[in-house]
């Protein structure tokens, strides 16, 4: 029983951390989108 409780708590912690890092305006997903936009703009400004 104790092992099941510890496993459930570990899974809940991992899910909470994952959502905390990826969600919101300061999350990793938002930062990656901003980075991709800046890279795309930079590449489109290169003149051959």
GIRAKA-V325486 format. One record per pair of residues at least 12 apart in sequence whose C-alpha atoms are under 10 Angstrom apart, sorted by the first residue. I is the first residue (numbers start at 1). J is the second residue. D is the distance in whole Angstrom. If there is no record, write none. Layout:
# GIRAKA-V325486
I_J_D, I_J_D
This chain:
# GIRAKA-V325486
none
